[in-house]
Amino acid sequence: MFSALKIRDFRVLWLGTLFSFVAFFMAMIVQSVVAFQIAGNNSAVGTVIFAQGFGMAALGPIGGAFADRWPKRRVVAVGQVTASVVFLALAALVYTEAVTIALLALGAFLIGVTLAFLGPARQGLVVDLVPVENRGNAMAINTVANTGSRVFGPVIAGFLLAWEASGPVGAYLVMALFYSASALSLLLLPRSRVRSNARDRPFYSDVAEGFGYVWGHRRLRLLVLFFALVIFSGFPHVSILPGLAENVFSLSAAEVSEFFLASAVGALAASVWVVRFGDSSEAHVIYAAMAGLFGVSLIAVAWAPSYGWALAGMVCVGLGSGGFQSLNAAVIARETEPSFIGRVMSLALLAFAGFGMMALPYGVLADAIGERMTLVIMGLVVVAFTVYFWIQLVREGAIRGARGRRS
């Protein structure tokens, strides 16, 4: 199940990734809570998350091209140091009570820019450090760090937010520390390989070639679009959770960390379970099933009669979203040539940029029709996309099988 962890360099990368992801999921909660405390509405939370998504979207394809042209280790290190500096600045703004929604959004935008470079480069490092026969397993294990962080991040963020001696200031400082530790761990890795002709062509040609490569491979195109649209449609539910906690269940916005924790527990369980399917022919079936579970669970949370039932529903939301996200890198990497991995992963990671940008309209919608109905709409859209793309992938598999038999 965890065969890729036998590789020393991958273990080092994985541990550094864990620190980075913990800081990322802490930020998801801390930024949302601080925004809700400042403005008291879902639109403010959506604005901050939108800014991060816009930063990722604006430079996402460029970040992927950088990952295929420059030493990946260096790209990751610079991105993580930049994130640390941004969190230190936000800690100072909160401490001096000078923080505003605009400044919070600016910080989120800068974090989004760093993520546009960090994500593809880190995924590309996995490909560099792991032999091809373990690549799917390594990609799935890498995502365990992501989903495991969805457990640790909310726990640490909730504790620091509730602790009077810490609050948001302490949370921002800890996030800066985690990103710094992740950057330092890269010193233990070998220098990154860069293909010999990486800079022989203009930069924009690499970006265009990445789009053309995905568009020209139908199965890869379906997988990237499937992932992107499910993330666009369903993942903005995180921007609704502070309002759901306060307006529906009469909790404080800071207590939203319990919703995140419940989802994270399910996500961690699912990601550990699906690791075994990373290099399996069944990966696509499990992948689609997890997306369907995610959509149905969002609808269940929307109609939960009590806080306890909502927490149970969030565990199922985590199971579906965690399993779906964990298998994404594995199924896409299996369809991608190594020389294109950075650019392809950057396009897949644009899904998270879209998720951030969709948080604003979903926040406005929640303020207009309520958190419950907004979650129902999200769930129904996710289910619809899952059914459509599953049918398309089955057809593509049948066509590919027929071609194989003829040859």
Secondary structure, 3 states (H helix, E strand, C coil): CCHHHHCHHHHHHHHHHHHHHHHHHHHHHHHHHHHHHHHCCHHHHHHHHHHHHHHHHHHHHHHHHHHHHCCHHHHHHHHHHHHHHHHHHHHHHHHCCCCCHHHHHHHHHHHHHHHHHHHHHHHHHHHHHCCHHHHHHHHHHHHHHHHHHHHHHHHHHHHHHHCCCCHHHHHHHHHHHHHHHHHHHHHHCCCCCCCCCCCCCCHHHHHHHHHHHHHHCHHHHHHHHHHHHHHHHHHHHHHCHHHHHHHHCCCCHHHHHHHHHHHHHHHHHHHHHHHHHCCCCCHHHHHHHHHHHHHHHHHHHHCCCCHHHHHHHHHHHHHHHHHHHHHHHHHHHCCCCHHHHHHHHHHHHHHHHHHHHHHHHHHHHHHHHCHHHHHHHHHHHHHHHHHHHHHHHHHHHHHHHHHHHHC
